[in-house]
Amino acid sequence: MYCGRSSAEREQRRREVAKIPVHKAQVITYLKILNLPLGLLINFNTVLIKDGIQRILNIPKVKSVIPSRR
């Protein structure tokens, strides 16, 4: 049965669907709540596991402090 897409195109689409920004946002939320500096988002739906690992850093926003002039 021909569905119009090659297997490589289907595989690429499946990888794109697996990387939903909601998952990244969830990891960032956990990092902030637990006050952790680094998290890993792992997609197990890849041929090589190293291709599915994404490092996420919890970088706190720094408020700029302008010294007052006296």
Backbone atoms as SQL, in Angstrom:
CREATE TABLE atoms (id INTEGER PRIMARY KEY, chain TEXT, resi INTEGER, resn TEXT, atom TEXT, x REAL, y REAL, z REAL);
INSERT INTO atoms VALUES
  (1, 'A', 1, 'MET', 'N', 0.831, -1.174, 0.000),
  (2, 'A', 1, 'MET', 'CA', 0.000, 0.000, 0.000),
  (3, 'A', 1, 'MET', 'C', 0.881, 1.244, 0.000),
  (4, 'A', 2, 'TYR', 'N', 0.637, 2.134, -0.906),
  (5, 'A', 2, 'TYR', 'CA', 1.424, 3.356, -1.042),
  (6, 'A', 2, 'TYR', 'C', 0.719, 4.496, -0.322),
  (7, 'A', 3, 'CYS', 'N', 1.442, 5.148, 0.615),
  (8, 'A', 3, 'CYS', 'CA', 0.804, 6.226, 1.379),
  (9, 'A', 3, 'CYS', 'C', 1.359, 7.592, 0.999),
  (10, 'A', 4, 'GLY', 'N', 2.254, 7.663, 0.018),
  (11, 'A', 4, 'GLY', 'CA', 2.740, 8.955, -0.458),
  (12, 'A', 4, 'GLY', 'C', 4.009, 9.443, 0.206),
  (13, 'A', 5, 'ARG', 'N', 4.461, 8.790, 1.232),
  (14, 'A', 5, 'ARG', 'CA', 5.686, 9.216, 1.920),
  (15, 'A', 5, 'ARG', 'C', 6.663, 8.062, 1.993),
  (16, 'A', 6, 'SER', 'N', 7.940, 8.399, 1.911),
  (17, 'A', 6, 'SER', 'CA', 8.950, 7.359, 2.056),
  (18, 'A', 6, 'SER', 'C', 9.133, 7.046, 3.536),
  (19, 'A', 7, 'SER', 'N', 9.795, 5.952, 3.814),
  (20, 'A', 7, 'SER', 'CA', 10.008, 5.577, 5.213),
  (21, 'A', 7, 'SER', 'C', 10.892, 6.595, 5.929),
  (22, 'A', 8, 'ALA', 'N', 11.820, 7.221, 5.217),
  (23, 'A', 8, 'ALA', 'CA', 12.666, 8.250, 5.829),
  (24, 'A', 8, 'ALA', 'C', 11.839, 9.473, 6.221),
  (25, 'A', 9, 'GLU', 'N', 10.886, 9.856, 5.384),
  (26, 'A', 9, 'GLU', 'CA', 10.013, 10.985, 5.702),
  (27, 'A', 9, 'GLU', 'C', 9.124, 10.669, 6.896),
  (28, 'A', 10, 'ARG', 'N', 8.613, 9.440, 6.960),
  (29, 'A', 10, 'ARG', 'CA', 7.781, 9.044, 8.101),
  (30, 'A', 10, 'ARG', 'C', 8.599, 9.050, 9.386),
  (31, 'A', 11, 'GLU', 'N', 9.833, 8.563, 9.305),
  (32, 'A', 11, 'GLU', 'CA', 10.711, 8.540, 10.485),
  (33, 'A', 11, 'GLU', 'C', 11.015, 9.953, 10.953),
  (34, 'A', 12, 'GLN', 'N', 11.282, 10.855, 10.026),
  (35, 'A', 12, 'GLN', 'CA', 11.563, 12.249, 10.374),
  (36, 'A', 12, 'GLN', 'C', 10.347, 12.876, 11.043),
  (37, 'A', 13, 'ARG', 'N', 9.176, 12.620, 10.519),
  (38, 'A', 13, 'ARG', 'CA', 7.944, 13.171, 11.100),
  (39, 'A', 13, 'ARG', 'C', 7.729, 12.640, 12.517),
  (40, 'A', 14, 'ARG', 'N', 8.012, 11.367, 12.708),
  (41, 'A', 14, 'ARG', 'CA', 7.830, 10.770, 14.031),
  (42, 'A', 14, 'ARG', 'C', 8.784, 11.399, 15.036),
  (43, 'A', 15, 'ARG', 'N', 10.014, 11.708, 14.611),
  (44, 'A', 15, 'ARG', 'CA', 10.965, 12.368, 15.505),
  (45, 'A', 15, 'ARG', 'C', 10.499, 13.770, 15.861),
  (46, 'A', 16, 'GLU', 'N', 9.937, 14.482, 14.880),
  (47, 'A', 16, 'GLU', 'CA', 9.453, 15.835, 15.139),
  (48, 'A', 16, 'GLU', 'C', 8.293, 15.821, 16.126),
  (49, 'A', 17, 'VAL', 'N', 7.402, 14.848, 15.990),
  (50, 'A', 17, 'VAL', 'CA', 6.262, 14.750, 16.884),
  (51, 'A', 17, 'VAL', 'C', 6.728, 14.422, 18.293),
  (52, 'A', 18, 'ALA', 'N', 7.784, 13.627, 18.403),
  (53, 'A', 18, 'ALA', 'CA', 8.277, 13.225, 19.716),
  (54, 'A', 18, 'ALA', 'C', 8.891, 14.386, 20.482),
  (55, 'A', 19, 'LYS', 'N', 9.347, 15.441, 19.810),
  (56, 'A', 19, 'LYS', 'CA', 9.973, 16.578, 20.471),
  (57, 'A', 19, 'LYS', 'C', 8.947, 17.699, 20.658),
  (58, 'A', 20, 'ILE', 'N', 8.068, 17.510, 21.586),
  (59, 'A', 20, 'ILE', 'CA', 7.039, 18.500, 21.852),
  (60, 'A', 20, 'ILE', 'C', 7.580, 19.490, 22.873),
  (61, 'A', 21, 'PRO', 'N', 7.412, 20.800, 22.639),
  (62, 'A', 21, 'PRO', 'CA', 7.936, 21.805, 23.571),
  (63, 'A', 21, 'PRO', 'C', 7.377, 21.686, 24.985),
  (64, 'A', 22, 'VAL', 'N', 6.226, 21.026, 25.135),
  (65, 'A', 22, 'VAL', 'CA', 5.647, 20.854, 26.465),
  (66, 'A', 22, 'VAL', 'C', 6.586, 20.051, 27.355),
  (67, 'A', 23, 'HIS', 'N', 7.249, 19.062, 26.802),
  (68, 'A', 23, 'HIS', 'CA', 8.163, 18.239, 27.587),
  (69, 'A', 23, 'HIS', 'C', 9.350, 19.066, 28.077),
  (70, 'A', 24, 'LYS', 'N', 9.872, 19.928, 27.215),
  (71, 'A', 24, 'LYS', 'CA', 10.991, 20.786, 27.614),
  (72, 'A', 24, 'LYS', 'C', 10.542, 21.743, 28.712),
  (73, 'A', 25, 'ALA', 'N', 9.362, 22.305, 28.566),
  (74, 'A', 25, 'ALA', 'CA', 8.837, 23.221, 29.573),
  (75, 'A', 25, 'ALA', 'C', 8.642, 22.509, 30.910),
  (76, 'A', 26, 'GLN', 'N', 8.229, 21.261, 30.861),
  (77, 'A', 26, 'GLN', 'CA', 8.029, 20.498, 32.085),
  (78, 'A', 26, 'GLN', 'C', 9.358, 20.259, 32.795),
  (79, 'A', 27, 'VAL', 'N', 10.409, 19.931, 32.053),
  (80, 'A', 27, 'VAL', 'CA', 11.735, 19.732, 32.658),
  (81, 'A', 27, 'VAL', 'C', 12.225, 21.035, 33.278),
  (82, 'A', 28, 'ILE', 'N', 12.042, 22.147, 32.580),
  (83, 'A', 28, 'ILE', 'CA', 12.470, 23.451, 33.112),
  (84, 'A', 28, 'ILE', 'C', 11.718, 23.767, 34.402),
  (85, 'A', 29, 'THR', 'N', 10.438, 23.466, 34.448),
  (86, 'A', 29, 'THR', 'CA', 9.645, 23.702, 35.659),
  (87, 'A', 29, 'THR', 'C', 10.173, 22.882, 36.823),
  (88, 'A', 30, 'TYR', 'N', 10.456, 21.606, 36.598),
  (89, 'A', 30, 'TYR', 'CA', 11.000, 20.761, 37.657),
  (90, 'A', 30, 'TYR', 'C', 12.358, 21.274, 38.131),
  (91, 'A', 31, 'LEU', 'N', 13.188, 21.725, 37.198),
  (92, 'A', 31, 'LEU', 'CA', 14.500, 22.255, 37.577),
  (93, 'A', 31, 'LEU', 'C', 14.349, 23.483, 38.471),
  (94, 'A', 32, 'LYS', 'N', 13.412, 24.349, 38.140),
  (95, 'A', 32, 'LYS', 'CA', 13.191, 25.552, 38.947),
  (96, 'A', 32, 'LYS', 'C', 12.653, 25.208, 40.327),
  (97, 'A', 33, 'ILE', 'N', 11.675, 24.307, 40.388),
  (98, 'A', 33, 'ILE', 'CA', 11.069, 23.933, 41.671),
  (99, 'A', 33, 'ILE', 'C', 12.091, 23.265, 42.586),
  (100, 'A', 34, 'LEU', 'N', 12.893, 22.370, 42.027),
  (101, 'A', 34, 'LEU', 'CA', 13.871, 21.627, 42.820),
  (102, 'A', 34, 'LEU', 'C', 15.205, 22.351, 42.946),
  (103, 'A', 35, 'ASN', 'N', 15.319, 23.516, 42.298),
  (104, 'A', 35, 'ASN', 'CA', 16.540, 24.324, 42.328),
  (105, 'A', 35, 'ASN', 'C', 17.758, 23.512, 41.867),
  (106, 'A', 36, 'LEU', 'N', 17.596, 22.836, 40.735),
  (107, 'A', 36, 'LEU', 'CA', 18.674, 22.042, 40.150),
  (108, 'A', 36, 'LEU', 'C', 19.256, 22.776, 38.947),
  (109, 'A', 37, 'PRO', 'N', 20.567, 22.661, 38.717),
  (110, 'A', 37, 'PRO', 'CA', 21.198, 23.400, 37.625),
  (111, 'A', 37, 'PRO', 'C', 21.069, 22.745, 36.250),
  (112, 'A', 38, 'LEU', 'N', 20.903, 21.417, 36.202),
  (113, 'A', 38, 'LEU', 'CA', 20.950, 20.705, 34.927),
  (114, 'A', 38, 'LEU', 'C', 19.915, 19.600, 34.891),
  (115, 'A', 39, 'GLY', 'N', 19.269, 19.446, 33.735),
  (116, 'A', 39, 'GLY', 'CA', 18.325, 18.359, 33.538),
  (117, 'A', 39, 'GLY', 'C', 18.543, 17.737, 32.171),
  (118, 'A', 40, 'LEU', 'N', 18.059, 16.516, 32.011),
  (119, 'A', 40, 'LEU', 'CA', 18.168, 15.811, 30.736),
  (120, 'A', 40, 'LEU', 'C', 16.777, 15.464, 30.235),
  (121, 'A', 41, 'LEU', 'N', 16.535, 15.766, 28.970),
  (122, 'A', 41, 'LEU', 'CA', 15.304, 15.360, 28.298),
  (123, 'A', 41, 'LEU', 'C', 15.707, 14.246, 27.341),
  (124, 'A', 42, 'ILE', 'N', 15.188, 13.051, 27.571),
  (125, 'A', 42, 'ILE', 'CA', 15.610, 11.880, 26.799),
  (126, 'A', 42, 'ILE', 'C', 14.449, 11.365, 25.955),
  (127, 'A', 43, 'ASN', 'N', 14.698, 11.257, 24.652),
  (128, 'A', 43, 'ASN', 'CA', 13.740, 10.681, 23.719),
  (129, 'A', 43, 'ASN', 'C', 14.221, 9.267, 23.399),
  (130, 'A', 44, 'PHE', 'N', 13.483, 8.285, 23.872),
  (131, 'A', 44, 'PHE', 'CA', 13.869, 6.893, 23.651),
  (132, 'A', 44, 'PHE', 'C', 13.431, 6.373, 22.283),
  (133, 'A', 45, 'ASN', 'N', 12.756, 7.202, 21.512),
  (134, 'A', 45, 'ASN', 'CA', 12.260, 6.780, 20.204),
  (135, 'A', 45, 'ASN', 'C', 13.242, 7.176, 19.098),
  (136, 'A', 46, 'THR', 'N', 14.524, 6.899, 19.311),
  (137, 'A', 46, 'THR', 'CA', 15.549, 7.180, 18.312),
  (138, 'A', 46, 'THR', 'C', 16.384, 5.927, 18.083),
  (139, 'A', 47, 'VAL', 'N', 17.039, 5.889, 16.945),
  (140, 'A', 47, 'VAL', 'CA', 17.882, 4.739, 16.626),
  (141, 'A', 47, 'VAL', 'C', 19.081, 4.707, 17.571),
  (142, 'A', 48, 'LEU', 'N', 19.749, 5.849, 17.723),
  (143, 'A', 48, 'LEU', 'CA', 20.857, 5.971, 18.661),
  (144, 'A', 48, 'LEU', 'C', 20.404, 6.825, 19.839),
  (145, 'A', 49, 'ILE', 'N', 20.596, 6.317, 21.046),
  (146, 'A', 49, 'ILE', 'CA', 20.115, 7.031, 22.225),
  (147, 'A', 49, 'ILE', 'C', 20.799, 8.384, 22.381),
  (148, 'A', 50, 'LYS', 'N', 22.049, 8.497, 21.907),
  (149, 'A', 50, 'LYS', 'CA', 22.753, 9.774, 22.027),
  (150, 'A', 50, 'LYS', 'C', 22.091, 10.869, 21.190),
  (151, 'A', 51, 'ASP', 'N', 21.349, 10.489, 20.159),
  (152, 'A', 51, 'ASP', 'CA', 20.631, 11.472, 19.345),
  (153, 'A', 51, 'ASP', 'C', 19.370, 11.977, 20.042),
  (154, 'A', 52, 'GLY', 'N', 18.910, 11.255, 21.051),
  (155, 'A', 52, 'GLY', 'CA', 17.683, 11.626, 21.738),
  (156, 'A', 52, 'GLY', 'C', 17.906, 12.326, 23.064),
  (157, 'A', 53, 'ILE', 'N', 19.142, 12.642, 23.415),
  (158, 'A', 53, 'ILE', 'CA', 19.442, 13.288, 24.693),
  (159, 'A', 53, 'ILE', 'C', 19.621, 14.780, 24.482),
  (160, 'A', 54, 'GLN', 'N', 18.923, 15.560, 25.296),
  (161, 'A', 54, 'GLN', 'CA', 19.018, 17.014, 25.216),
  (162, 'A', 54, 'GLN', 'C', 19.268, 17.548, 26.625),
  (163, 'A', 55, 'ARG', 'N', 20.357, 18.321, 26.784),
  (164, 'A', 55, 'ARG', 'CA', 20.674, 18.945, 28.069),
  (165, 'A', 55, 'ARG', 'C', 19.869, 20.233, 28.207),
  (166, 'A', 56, 'ILE', 'N', 19.315, 20.421, 29.388),
  (167, 'A', 56, 'ILE', 'CA', 18.555, 21.639, 29.655),
  (168, 'A', 56, 'ILE', 'C', 19.134, 22.270, 30.912),
  (169, 'A', 57, 'LEU', 'N', 19.543, 23.530, 30.793),
  (170, 'A', 57, 'LEU', 'CA', 20.132, 24.250, 31.911),
  (171, 'A', 57, 'LEU', 'C', 19.100, 25.133, 32.584),
  (172, 'A', 58, 'ASN', 'N', 19.200, 25.198, 33.901),
  (173, 'A', 58, 'ASN', 'CA', 18.358, 26.089, 34.690),
  (174, 'A', 58, 'ASN', 'C', 19.201, 27.318, 35.018),
  (175, 'A', 59, 'ILE', 'N', 19.072, 28.325, 34.186),
  (176, 'A', 59, 'ILE', 'CA', 19.840, 29.550, 34.375),
  (177, 'A', 59, 'ILE', 'C', 18.909, 30.587, 34.992),
  (178, 'A', 60, 'PRO', 'N', 19.161, 30.942, 36.258),
  (179, 'A', 60, 'PRO', 'CA', 18.282, 31.930, 36.889),
  (180, 'A', 60, 'PRO', 'C', 18.437, 33.301, 36.249),
  (181, 'A', 61, 'LYS', 'N', 17.321, 34.004, 36.157),
  (182, 'A', 61, 'LYS', 'CA', 17.359, 35.344, 35.595),
  (183, 'A', 61, 'LYS', 'C', 17.936, 36.287, 36.641),
  (184, 'A', 62, 'VAL', 'N', 18.914, 37.063, 36.225),
  (185, 'A', 62, 'VAL', 'CA', 19.579, 37.992, 37.134),
  (186, 'A', 62, 'VAL', 'C', 19.006, 39.382, 36.894),
  (187, 'A', 63, 'LYS', 'N', 18.560, 40.004, 37.985),
  (188, 'A', 63, 'LYS', 'CA', 18.064, 41.369, 37.875),
  (189, 'A', 63, 'LYS', 'C', 19.264, 42.298, 37.853),
  (190, 'A', 64, 'SER', 'N', 19.256, 43.205, 36.918),
  (191, 'A', 64, 'SER', 'CA', 20.371, 44.144, 36.841),
  (192, 'A', 64, 'SER', 'C', 20.225, 45.170, 37.962),
  (193, 'A', 65, 'VAL', 'N', 21.285, 45.337, 38.679),
  (194, 'A', 65, 'VAL', 'CA', 21.295, 46.274, 39.795),
  (195, 'A', 65, 'VAL', 'C', 22.145, 47.465, 39.385),
  (196, 'A', 66, 'ILE', 'N', 21.511, 48.611, 39.351),
  (197, 'A', 66, 'ILE', 'CA', 22.226, 49.837, 38.999),
  (198, 'A', 66, 'ILE', 'C', 22.558, 50.544, 40.289),
  (199, 'A', 67, 'PRO', 'N', 23.840, 50.753, 40.549),
  (200, 'A', 67, 'PRO', 'CA', 24.198, 51.428, 41.808),
  (201, 'A', 67, 'PRO', 'C', 23.667, 52.862, 41.812),
  (202, 'A', 68, 'SER', 'N', 23.180, 53.247, 42.971),
  (203, 'A', 68, 'SER', 'CA', 22.651, 54.609, 43.072),
  (204, 'A', 68, 'SER', 'C', 23.806, 55.593, 43.248),
  (205, 'A', 69, 'ARG', 'N', 23.663, 56.734, 42.620),
  (206, 'A', 69, 'ARG', 'CA', 24.693, 57.777, 42.722),
  (207, 'A', 69, 'ARG', 'C', 24.311, 58.706, 43.850),
  (208, 'A', 70, 'ARG', 'N', 25.271, 59.010, 44.670),
  (209, 'A', 70, 'ARG', 'CA', 25.011, 59.929, 45.791),
  (210, 'A', 70, 'ARG', 'C', 25.849, 61.151, 45.686);
